[in-house]
Amino acid sequence: MISFELVPRDSVSLTEELELLRGNFGEVDLINIPDLPRFEMRSWEGCALARRYFSQVVPHIRARDIDPDRPLPMAGFMREHGIDQVLVVTGDVHPDVFFPQYNVR
């Protein structure tokens, strides 16, 4: 399996990268998209866009960005868009994050 990671800066640049990959690198099986809070597009939104080009997509979700005592807030969105895999990563505290971060250790 060949996986390619794309950074979801915005829908225009992500679409351009997806079209480039699909047109030139047919060997790619899976697109994985990290969740970088400094960009407007979240990983699951990027994966919804990527599913138009590739059948297998996986968003990265940072564990410390999710309240462990509440339901996964983006679960409904992912179900609606056929996203059935998620990669949960630990990750460091980012200084550019302006929303709560949870201690998940």
GULO-741985 format. One record per atom (N, C-alpha, C): residue in three letters; atom name; x, y, z. Coordinates in nm, 3 decimals. Example, Ala and Ser with C-alpha at 12.3 -4.5 7.8 and 13.67 -1.06 7.14 Angstrom:
! GULO-741985
type: ALA&atom: N&xx: 1.319&yy: -0.569&zz: 0.780 .
type: ALA&atom: CA&xx: 1.230&yy: -0.450&zz: 0.780 .
type: ALA&atom: C&xx: 1.320&yy: -0.330&zz: 0.780 .
type: SER&atom: N&xx: 1.285&yy: -0.225&zz: 0.708 .
type: SER&atom: CA&xx: 1.367&yy: -0.106&zz: 0.714 .
type: SER&atom: C&xx: 1.290&yy: 0.003&zz: 0.787 .
! end
This chain:
! GULO-741985
type: MET&atom: N&xx: 0.085&yy: -0.118&zz: 0.000 .
type: MET&atom: CA&xx: 0.000&yy: 0.000&zz: 0.000 .
type: MET&atom: C&xx: 0.089&yy: 0.123&zz: 0.000 .
type: ILE&atom: N&xx: 0.051&yy: 0.221&zz: -0.078 .
type: ILE&atom: CA&xx: 0.122&yy: 0.349&zz: -0.080 .
type: ILE&atom: C&xx: 0.028&yy: 0.456&zz: -0.027 .
type: SER&atom: N&xx: 0.074&yy: 0.522&zz: 0.078 .
type: SER&atom: CA&xx: -0.003&yy: 0.630&zz: 0.139 .
type: SER&atom: C&xx: 0.070&yy: 0.761&zz: 0.113 .
type: PHE&atom: N&xx: -0.007&yy: 0.866&zz: 0.090 .
type: PHE&atom: CA&xx: 0.050&yy: 0.997&zz: 0.065 .
type: PHE&atom: C&xx: -0.014&yy: 1.095&zz: 0.161 .
type: GLU&atom: N&xx: 0.068&yy: 1.175&zz: 0.229 .
type: GLU&atom: CA&xx: 0.015&yy: 1.273&zz: 0.323 .
type: GLU&atom: C&xx: 0.008&yy: 1.409&zz: 0.256 .
type: LEU&atom: N&xx: -0.108&yy: 1.472&zz: 0.268 .
type: LEU&atom: CA&xx: -0.129&yy: 1.606&zz: 0.215 .
type: LEU&atom: C&xx: -0.172&yy: 1.699&zz: 0.327 .
type: VAL&atom: N&xx: -0.119&yy: 1.819&zz: 0.328 .
type: VAL&atom: CA&xx: -0.154&yy: 1.919&zz: 0.429 .
type: VAL&atom: C&xx: -0.273&yy: 2.001&zz: 0.378 .
type: PRO&atom: N&xx: -0.382&yy: 2.006&zz: 0.455 .
type: PRO&atom: CA&xx: -0.504&yy: 2.075&zz: 0.409 .
type: PRO&atom: C&xx: -0.502&yy: 2.225&zz: 0.437 .
type: ARG&atom: N&xx: -0.421&yy: 2.300&zz: 0.364 .
type: ARG&atom: CA&xx: -0.414&yy: 2.445&zz: 0.387 .
type: ARG&atom: C&xx: -0.547&yy: 2.513&zz: 0.353 .
type: ASP&atom: N&xx: -0.601&yy: 2.476&zz: 0.238 .
type: ASP&atom: CA&xx: -0.731&yy: 2.528&zz: 0.194 .
type: ASP&atom: C&xx: -0.782&yy: 2.436&zz: 0.083 .
type: SER&atom: N&xx: -0.908&yy: 2.451&zz: 0.047 .
type: SER&atom: CA&xx: -0.968&yy: 2.358&zz: -0.049 .
type: SER&atom: C&xx: -0.908&yy: 2.372&zz: -0.189 .
type: VAL&atom: N&xx: -0.868&yy: 2.492&zz: -0.228 .
type: VAL&atom: CA&xx: -0.811&yy: 2.512&zz: -0.361 .
type: VAL&atom: C&xx: -0.678&yy: 2.439&zz: -0.375 .
type: SER&atom: N&xx: -0.586&yy: 2.460&zz: -0.282 .
type: SER&atom: CA&xx: -0.455&yy: 2.396&zz: -0.293 .
type: SER&atom: C&xx: -0.466&yy: 2.245&zz: -0.273 .
type: LEU&atom: N&xx: -0.555&yy: 2.201&zz: -0.186 .
type: LEU&atom: CA&xx: -0.573&yy: 2.057&zz: -0.165 .
type: LEU&atom: C&xx: -0.628&yy: 1.992&zz: -0.291 .
type: THR&atom: N&xx: -0.724&yy: 2.055&zz: -0.356 .
type: THR&atom: CA&xx: -0.779&yy: 2.002&zz: -0.480 .
type: THR&atom: C&xx: -0.671&yy: 1.992&zz: -0.588 .
type: GLU&atom: N&xx: -0.588&yy: 2.094&zz: -0.599 .
type: GLU&atom: CA&xx: -0.479&yy: 2.091&zz: -0.697 .
type: GLU&atom: C&xx: -0.385&yy: 1.974&zz: -0.670 .
type: GLU&atom: N&xx: -0.350&yy: 1.952&zz: -0.544 .
type: GLU&atom: CA&xx: -0.260&yy: 1.842&zz: -0.509 .
type: GLU&atom: C&xx: -0.326&yy: 1.707&zz: -0.535 .
type: LEU&atom: N&xx: -0.453&yy: 1.694&zz: -0.504 .
type: LEU&atom: CA&xx: -0.525&yy: 1.568&zz: -0.528 .
type: LEU&atom: C&xx: -0.532&yy: 1.537&zz: -0.677 .
type: GLU&atom: N&xx: -0.560&yy: 1.638&zz: -0.758 .
type: GLU&atom: CA&xx: -0.566&yy: 1.617&zz: -0.903 .
type: GLU&atom: C&xx: -0.429&yy: 1.578&zz: -0.959 .
type: LEU&atom: N&xx: -0.323&yy: 1.641&zz: -0.909 .
type: LEU&atom: CA&xx: -0.188&yy: 1.607&zz: -0.950 .
type: LEU&atom: C&xx: -0.155&yy: 1.462&zz: -0.915 .
type: LEU&atom: N&xx: -0.187&yy: 1.422&zz: -0.794 .
type: LEU&atom: CA&xx: -0.161&yy: 1.284&zz: -0.752 .
type: LEU&atom: C&xx: -0.239&yy: 1.184&zz: -0.836 .
type: ARG&atom: N&xx: -0.367&yy: 1.208&zz: -0.850 .
type: ARG&atom: CA&xx: -0.451&yy: 1.114&zz: -0.926 .
type: ARG&atom: C&xx: -0.405&yy: 1.104&zz: -1.070 .
type: GLY&atom: N&xx: -0.365&yy: 1.215&zz: -1.129 .
type: GLY&atom: CA&xx: -0.324&yy: 1.215&zz: -1.269 .
type: GLY&atom: C&xx: -0.186&yy: 1.159&zz: -1.295 .
type: ASN&atom: N&xx: -0.097&yy: 1.167&zz: -1.196 .
type: ASN&atom: CA&xx: 0.042&yy: 1.130&zz: -1.220 .
type: ASN&atom: C&xx: 0.095&yy: 1.015&zz: -1.136 .
type: PHE&atom: N&xx: 0.024&yy: 0.980&zz: -1.031 .
type: PHE&atom: CA&xx: 0.074&yy: 0.876&zz: -0.941 .
type: PHE&atom: C&xx: -0.038&yy: 0.778&zz: -0.909 .
type: GLY&atom: N&xx: -0.073&yy: 0.699&zz: -1.006 .
type: GLY&atom: CA&xx: -0.183&yy: 0.604&zz: -0.992 .
type: GLY&atom: C&xx: -0.157&yy: 0.496&zz: -0.887 .
type: GLU&atom: N&xx: -0.032&yy: 0.486&zz: -0.841 .
type: GLU&atom: CA&xx: 0.002&yy: 0.384&zz: -0.742 .
type: GLU&atom: C&xx: -0.044&yy: 0.421&zz: -0.601 .
type: VAL&atom: N&xx: -0.082&yy: 0.545&zz: -0.579 .
type: VAL&atom: CA&xx: -0.124&yy: 0.588&zz: -0.446 .
type: VAL&atom: C&xx: -0.256&yy: 0.522&zz: -0.411 .
type: ASP&atom: N&xx: -0.258&yy: 0.457&zz: -0.293 .
type: ASP&atom: CA&xx: -0.377&yy: 0.386&zz: -0.247 .
type: ASP&atom: C&xx: -0.457&yy: 0.465&zz: -0.144 .
type: LEU&atom: N&xx: -0.387&yy: 0.545&zz: -0.064 .
type: LEU&atom: CA&xx: -0.451&yy: 0.608&zz: 0.052 .
type: LEU&atom: C&xx: -0.398&yy: 0.749&zz: 0.070 .
type: ILE&atom: N&xx: -0.487&yy: 0.841&zz: 0.100 .
type: ILE&atom: CA&xx: -0.449&yy: 0.978&zz: 0.133 .
type: ILE&atom: C&xx: -0.467&yy: 0.996&zz: 0.283 .
type: ASN&atom: N&xx: -0.362&yy: 1.042&zz: 0.350 .
type: ASN&atom: CA&xx: -0.377&yy: 1.074&zz: 0.492 .
type: ASN&atom: C&xx: -0.353&yy: 1.222&zz: 0.511 .
type: ILE&atom: N&xx: -0.435&yy: 1.279&zz: 0.598 .
type: ILE&atom: CA&xx: -0.436&yy: 1.424&zz: 0.615 .
type: ILE&atom: C&xx: -0.423&yy: 1.459&zz: 0.762 .
type: PRO&atom: N&xx: -0.315&yy: 1.530&zz: 0.798 .
type: PRO&atom: CA&xx: -0.297&yy: 1.570&zz: 0.937 .
type: PRO&atom: C&xx: -0.391&yy: 1.684&zz: 0.974 .
type: ASP&atom: N&xx: -0.420&yy: 1.695&zz: 1.102 .
type: ASP&atom: CA&xx: -0.504&yy: 1.804&zz: 1.151 .
type: ASP&atom: C&xx: -0.412&yy: 1.911&zz: 1.207 .
type: LEU&atom: N&xx: -0.400&yy: 2.020&zz: 1.137 .
type: LEU&atom: CA&xx: -0.313&yy: 2.130&zz: 1.177 .
type: LEU&atom: C&xx: -0.401&yy: 2.251&zz: 1.209 .
type: PRO&atom: N&xx: -0.421&yy: 2.279&zz: 1.336 .
type: PRO&atom: CA&xx: -0.516&yy: 2.384&zz: 1.377 .
type: PRO&atom: C&xx: -0.486&yy: 2.523&zz: 1.322 .
type: ARG&atom: N&xx: -0.364&yy: 2.548&zz: 1.276 .
type: ARG&atom: CA&xx: -0.333&yy: 2.681&zz: 1.223 .
type: ARG&atom: C&xx: -0.396&yy: 2.705&zz: 1.086 .
type: PHE&atom: N&xx: -0.443&yy: 2.597&zz: 1.020 .
type: PHE&atom: CA&xx: -0.511&yy: 2.611&zz: 0.892 .
type: PHE&atom: C&xx: -0.661&yy: 2.603&zz: 0.912 .
type: GLU&atom: N&xx: -0.734&yy: 2.669&zz: 0.825 .
type: GLU&atom: CA&xx: -0.880&yy: 2.674&zz: 0.838 .
type: GLU&atom: C&xx: -0.946&yy: 2.538&zz: 0.815 .
type: MET&atom: N&xx: -0.893&yy: 2.460&zz: 0.722 .
type: MET&atom: CA&xx: -0.952&yy: 2.330&zz: 0.690 .
type: MET&atom: C&xx: -0.902&yy: 2.225&zz: 0.789 .
type: ARG&atom: N&xx: -0.995&yy: 2.151&zz: 0.845 .
type: ARG&atom: CA&xx: -0.960&yy: 2.045&zz: 0.940 .
type: ARG&atom: C&xx: -0.935&yy: 1.915&zz: 0.864 .
type: SER&atom: N&xx: -0.871&yy: 1.821&zz: 0.927 .
type: SER&atom: CA&xx: -0.831&yy: 1.698&zz: 0.859 .
type: SER&atom: C&xx: -0.951&yy: 1.620&zz: 0.805 .
type: TRP&atom: N&xx: -1.059&yy: 1.613&zz: 0.879 .
type: TRP&atom: CA&xx: -1.176&yy: 1.538&zz: 0.834 .
type: TRP&atom: C&xx: -1.244&yy: 1.608&zz: 0.716 .
type: GLU&atom: N&xx: -1.237&yy: 1.740&zz: 0.712 .
type: GLU&atom: CA&xx: -1.292&yy: 1.813&zz: 0.597 .
type: GLU&atom: C&xx: -1.206&yy: 1.789&zz: 0.473 .
type: GLY&atom: N&xx: -1.074&yy: 1.786&zz: 0.494 .
type: GLY&atom: CA&xx: -0.983&yy: 1.755&zz: 0.384 .
type: GLY&atom: C&xx: -1.006&yy: 1.614&zz: 0.331 .
type: CYS&atom: N&xx: -1.034&yy: 1.521&zz: 0.420 .
type: CYS&atom: CA&xx: -1.061&yy: 1.383&zz: 0.378 .
type: CYS&atom: C&xx: -1.191&yy: 1.374&zz: 0.300 .
type: ALA&atom: N&xx: -1.291&yy: 1.452&zz: 0.336 .
type: ALA&atom: CA&xx: -1.417&yy: 1.452&zz: 0.261 .
type: ALA&atom: C&xx: -1.390&yy: 1.497&zz: 0.117 .
type: LEU&atom: N&xx: -1.306&yy: 1.596&zz: 0.101 .
type: LEU&atom: CA&xx: -1.268&yy: 1.644&zz: -0.032 .
type: LEU&atom: C&xx: -1.185&yy: 1.536&zz: -0.104 .
type: ALA&atom: N&xx: -1.092&yy: 1.475&zz: -0.034 .
type: ALA&atom: CA&xx: -1.003&yy: 1.374&zz: -0.094 .
type: ALA&atom: C&xx: -1.080&yy: 1.251&zz: -0.140 .
type: ARG&atom: N&xx: -1.193&yy: 1.221&zz: -0.076 .
type: ARG&atom: CA&xx: -1.272&yy: 1.103&zz: -0.116 .
type: ARG&atom: C&xx: -1.330&yy: 1.119&zz: -0.257 .
type: ARG&atom: N&xx: -1.333&yy: 1.238&zz: -0.309 .
type: ARG&atom: CA&xx: -1.377&yy: 1.258&zz: -0.447 .
type: ARG&atom: C&xx: -1.274&yy: 1.203&zz: -0.546 .
type: TYR&atom: N&xx: -1.150&yy: 1.188&zz: -0.500 .
type: TYR&atom: CA&xx: -1.039&yy: 1.146&zz: -0.585 .
type: TYR&atom: C&xx: -0.983&yy: 1.008&zz: -0.549 .
type: PHE&atom: N&xx: -0.989&yy: 0.971&zz: -0.422 .
type: PHE&atom: CA&xx: -0.934&yy: 0.845&zz: -0.373 .
type: PHE&atom: C&xx: -1.035&yy: 0.780&zz: -0.279 .
type: SER&atom: N&xx: -1.047&yy: 0.649&zz: -0.288 .
type: SER&atom: CA&xx: -1.146&yy: 0.580&zz: -0.205 .
type: SER&atom: C&xx: -1.102&yy: 0.563&zz: -0.060 .
type: GLN&atom: N&xx: -0.972&yy: 0.557&zz: -0.036 .
type: GLN&atom: CA&xx: -0.923&yy: 0.540&zz: 0.100 .
type: GLN&atom: C&xx: -0.859&yy: 0.669&zz: 0.150 .
type: VAL&atom: N&xx: -0.915&yy: 0.721&zz: 0.258 .
type: VAL&atom: CA&xx: -0.863&yy: 0.843&zz: 0.320 .
type: VAL&atom: C&xx: -0.861&yy: 0.822&zz: 0.471 .
type: VAL&atom: N&xx: -0.768&yy: 0.889&zz: 0.537 .
type: VAL&atom: CA&xx: -0.765&yy: 0.879&zz: 0.683 .
type: VAL&atom: C&xx: -0.723&yy: 1.015&zz: 0.741 .
type: PRO&atom: N&xx: -0.811&yy: 1.073&zz: 0.823 .
type: PRO&atom: CA&xx: -0.774&yy: 1.198&zz: 0.890 .
type: PRO&atom: C&xx: -0.692&yy: 1.167&zz: 1.015 .
type: HIS&atom: N&xx: -0.603&yy: 1.257&zz: 1.048 .
type: HIS&atom: CA&xx: -0.532&yy: 1.250&zz: 1.175 .
type: HIS&atom: C&xx: -0.609&yy: 1.339&zz: 1.272 .
type: ILE&atom: N&xx: -0.631&yy: 1.292&zz: 1.390 .
type: ILE&atom: CA&xx: -0.695&yy: 1.372&zz: 1.495 .
type: ILE&atom: C&xx: -0.603&yy: 1.371&zz: 1.616 .
type: ARG&atom: N&xx: -0.570&yy: 1.489&zz: 1.665 .
type: ARG&atom: CA&xx: -0.482&yy: 1.500&zz: 1.780 .
type: ARG&atom: C&xx: -0.561&yy: 1.471&zz: 1.907 .
type: ALA&atom: N&xx: -0.516&yy: 1.373&zz: 1.983 .
type: ALA&atom: CA&xx: -0.585&yy: 1.331&zz: 2.105 .
type: ALA&atom: C&xx: -0.605&yy: 1.448&zz: 2.201 .
type: ARG&atom: N&xx: -0.507&yy: 1.533&zz: 2.214 .
type: ARG&atom: CA&xx: -0.517&yy: 1.643&zz: 2.311 .
type: ARG&atom: C&xx: -0.615&yy: 1.753&zz: 2.269 .
type: ASP&atom: N&xx: -0.665&yy: 1.747&zz: 2.146 .
type: ASP&atom: CA&xx: -0.764&yy: 1.845&zz: 2.101 .
type: ASP&atom: C&xx: -0.907&yy: 1.800&zz: 2.128 .
type: ILE&atom: N&xx: -0.925&yy: 1.677&zz: 2.175 .
type: ILE&atom: CA&xx: -1.058&yy: 1.619&zz: 2.194 .
type: ILE&atom: C&xx: -1.084&yy: 1.594&zz: 2.342 .
type: ASP&atom: N&xx: -1.195&yy: 1.643&zz: 2.391 .
type: ASP&atom: CA&xx: -1.234&yy: 1.618&zz: 2.530 .
type: ASP&atom: C&xx: -1.264&yy: 1.470&zz: 2.546 .
type: PRO&atom: N&xx: -1.185&yy: 1.398&zz: 2.628 .
type: PRO&atom: CA&xx: -1.206&yy: 1.253&zz: 2.640 .
type: PRO&atom: C&xx: -1.337&yy: 1.216&zz: 2.710 .
type: ASP&atom: N&xx: -1.404&yy: 1.312&zz: 2.771 .
type: ASP&atom: CA&xx: -1.529&yy: 1.286&zz: 2.842 .
type: ASP&atom: C&xx: -1.653&yy: 1.318&zz: 2.759 .
type: ARG&atom: N&xx: -1.633&yy: 1.352&zz: 2.633 .
type: ARG&atom: CA&xx: -1.746&yy: 1.387&zz: 2.545 .
type: ARG&atom: C&xx: -1.738&yy: 1.306&zz: 2.416 .
type: PRO&atom: N&xx: -1.848&yy: 1.295&zz: 2.345 .
type: PRO&atom: CA&xx: -1.846&yy: 1.224&zz: 2.216 .
type: PRO&atom: C&xx: -1.754&yy: 1.294&zz: 2.116 .
type: LEU&atom: N&xx: -1.702&yy: 1.219&zz: 2.023 .
type: LEU&atom: CA&xx: -1.616&yy: 1.273&zz: 1.919 .
type: LEU&atom: C&xx: -1.697&yy: 1.372&zz: 1.835 .
type: PRO&atom: N&xx: -1.663&yy: 1.501&zz: 1.840 .
type: PRO&atom: CA&xx: -1.748&yy: 1.603&zz: 1.777 .
type: PRO&atom: C&xx: -1.761&yy: 1.592&zz: 1.625 .
type: MET&atom: N&xx: -1.662&yy: 1.533&zz: 1.559 .
type: MET&atom: CA&xx: -1.668&yy: 1.525&zz: 1.413 .
type: MET&atom: C&xx: -1.715&yy: 1.389&zz: 1.363 .
type: ALA&atom: N&xx: -1.761&yy: 1.302&zz: 1.451 .
type: ALA&atom: CA&xx: -1.803&yy: 1.167&zz: 1.413 .
type: ALA&atom: C&xx: -1.917&yy: 1.169&zz: 1.311 .
type: GLY&atom: N&xx: -2.016&yy: 1.252&zz: 1.331 .
type: GLY&atom: CA&xx: -2.128&yy: 1.261&zz: 1.238 .
type: GLY&atom: C&xx: -2.083&yy: 1.305&zz: 1.099 .
type: PHE&atom: N&xx: -1.997&yy: 1.403&zz: 1.093 .
type: PHE&atom: CA&xx: -1.944&yy: 1.452&zz: 0.965 .
type: PHE&atom: C&xx: -1.870&yy: 1.339&zz: 0.894 .
type: MET&atom: N&xx: -1.789&yy: 1.266&zz: 0.968 .
type: MET&atom: CA&xx: -1.712&yy: 1.158&zz: 0.906 .
type: MET&atom: C&xx: -1.803&yy: 1.047&zz: 0.855 .
type: ARG&atom: N&xx: -1.906&yy: 1.013&zz: 0.931 .
type: ARG&atom: CA&xx: -2.001&yy: 0.911&zz: 0.885 .
type: ARG&atom: C&xx: -2.070&yy: 0.957&zz: 0.757 .
type: GLU&atom: N&xx: -2.114&yy: 1.083&zz: 0.754 .
type: GLU&atom: CA&xx: -2.183&yy: 1.137&zz: 0.637 .
type: GLU&atom: C&xx: -2.097&yy: 1.132&zz: 0.511 .
type: HIS&atom: N&xx: -1.965&yy: 1.142&zz: 0.528 .
type: HIS&atom: CA&xx: -1.874&yy: 1.149&zz: 0.414 .
type: HIS&atom: C&xx: -1.799&yy: 1.018&zz: 0.390 .
type: GLY&atom: N&xx: -1.843&yy: 0.911&zz: 0.455 .
type: GLY&atom: CA&xx: -1.784&yy: 0.780&zz: 0.430 .
type: GLY&atom: C&xx: -1.643&yy: 0.763&zz: 0.479 .
type: ILE&atom: N&xx: -1.606&yy: 0.841&zz: 0.578 .
type: ILE&atom: CA&xx: -1.472&yy: 0.829&zz: 0.636 .
type: ILE&atom: C&xx: -1.480&yy: 0.728&zz: 0.749 .
type: ASP&atom: N&xx: -1.419&yy: 0.611&zz: 0.727 .
type: ASP&atom: CA&xx: -1.435&yy: 0.503&zz: 0.825 .
type: ASP&atom: C&xx: -1.305&yy: 0.465&zz: 0.895 .
type: GLN&atom: N&xx: -1.201&yy: 0.545&zz: 0.877 .
type: GLN&atom: CA&xx: -1.074&yy: 0.524&zz: 0.946 .
type: GLN&atom: C&xx: -1.029&yy: 0.656&zz: 1.005 .
type: VAL&atom: N&xx: -0.963&yy: 0.649&zz: 1.120 .
type: VAL&atom: CA&xx: -0.908&yy: 0.768&zz: 1.185 .
type: VAL&atom: C&xx: -0.775&yy: 0.729&zz: 1.247 .
type: LEU&atom: N&xx: -0.678&yy: 0.817&zz: 1.236 .
type: LEU&atom: CA&xx: -0.550&yy: 0.798&zz: 1.304 .
type: LEU&atom: C&xx: -0.546&yy: 0.899&zz: 1.418 .
type: VAL&atom: N&xx: -0.540&yy: 0.849&zz: 1.540 .
type: VAL&atom: CA&xx: -0.532&yy: 0.937&zz: 1.657 .
type: VAL&atom: C&xx: -0.385&yy: 0.950&zz: 1.694 .
type: VAL&atom: N&xx: -0.337&yy: 1.072&zz: 1.700 .
type: VAL&atom: CA&xx: -0.197&yy: 1.099&zz: 1.734 .
type: VAL&atom: C&xx: -0.190&yy: 1.177&zz: 1.863 .
type: THR&atom: N&xx: -0.080&yy: 1.161&zz: 1.935 .
type: THR&atom: CA&xx: -0.065&yy: 1.234&zz: 2.061 .
type: THR&atom: C&xx: -0.021&yy: 1.377&zz: 2.029 .
type: GLY&atom: N&xx: 0.103&yy: 1.400&zz: 2.000 .
type: GLY&atom: CA&xx: 0.147&yy: 1.533&zz: 1.958 .
type: GLY&atom: C&xx: 0.171&yy: 1.629&zz: 2.072 .
type: ASP&atom: N&xx: 0.252&yy: 1.728&zz: 2.043 .
type: ASP&atom: CA&xx: 0.288&yy: 1.832&zz: 2.139 .
type: ASP&atom: C&xx: 0.185&yy: 1.943&zz: 2.141 .
type: VAL&atom: N&xx: 0.191&yy: 2.024&zz: 2.245 .
type: VAL&atom: CA&xx: 0.107&yy: 2.144&zz: 2.252 .
type: VAL&atom: C&xx: 0.161&yy: 2.242&zz: 2.148 .
type: HIS&atom: N&xx: 0.071&yy: 2.296&zz: 2.069 .
type: HIS&atom: CA&xx: 0.111&yy: 2.394&zz: 1.968 .
type: HIS&atom: C&xx: 0.084&yy: 2.535&zz: 2.021 .
type: PRO&atom: N&xx: 0.181&yy: 2.623&zz: 2.007 .
type: PRO&atom: CA&xx: 0.161&yy: 2.760&zz: 2.056 .
type: PRO&atom: C&xx: 0.059&yy: 2.839&zz: 1.976 .
type: ASP&atom: N&xx: 0.026&yy: 2.794&zz: 1.855 .
type: ASP&atom: CA&xx: -0.069&yy: 2.868&zz: 1.772 .
type: ASP&atom: C&xx: -0.212&yy: 2.818&zz: 1.785 .
type: VAL&atom: N&xx: -0.238&yy: 2.736&zz: 1.885 .
type: VAL&atom: CA&xx: -0.373&yy: 2.681&zz: 1.904 .
type: VAL&atom: C&xx: -0.449&yy: 2.771&zz: 2.001 .
type: PHE&atom: N&xx: -0.571&yy: 2.809&zz: 1.960 .
type: PHE&atom: CA&xx: -0.650&yy: 2.901&zz: 2.040 .
type: PHE&atom: C&xx: -0.775&yy: 2.837&zz: 2.098 .
type: PHE&atom: N&xx: -0.776&yy: 2.706&zz: 2.110 .
type: PHE&atom: CA&xx: -0.889&yy: 2.638&zz: 2.170 .
type: PHE&atom: C&xx: -0.835&yy: 2.541&zz: 2.275 .
type: PRO&atom: N&xx: -0.921&yy: 2.489&zz: 2.360 .
type: PRO&atom: CA&xx: -0.874&yy: 2.405&zz: 2.471 .
type: PRO&atom: C&xx: -0.795&yy: 2.284&zz: 2.423 .
type: GLN&atom: N&xx: -0.697&yy: 2.248&zz: 2.502 .
type: GLN&atom: CA&xx: -0.624&yy: 2.124&zz: 2.479 .
type: GLN&atom: C&xx: -0.633&yy: 2.042&zz: 2.608 .
type: TYR&atom: N&xx: -0.649&yy: 1.911&zz: 2.591 .
type: TYR&atom: CA&xx: -0.673&yy: 1.824&zz: 2.705 .
type: TYR&atom: C&xx: -0.552&yy: 1.738&zz: 2.734 .
type: ASN&atom: N&xx: -0.530&yy: 1.711&zz: 2.860 .
type: ASN&atom: CA&xx: -0.422&yy: 1.623&zz: 2.900 .
type: ASN&atom: C&xx: -0.472&yy: 1.479&zz: 2.886 .
type: VAL&atom: N&xx: -0.416&yy: 1.409&zz: 2.792 .
type: VAL&atom: CA&xx: -0.462&yy: 1.273&zz: 2.763 .
type: VAL&atom: C&xx: -0.357&yy: 1.168&zz: 2.797 .
type: ARG&atom: N&xx: -0.261&yy: 1.203&zz: 2.875 .
type: ARG&atom: CA&xx: -0.155&yy: 1.108&zz: 2.913 .
type: ARG&atom: C&xx: -0.198&yy: 1.022&zz: 3.028 .
! end
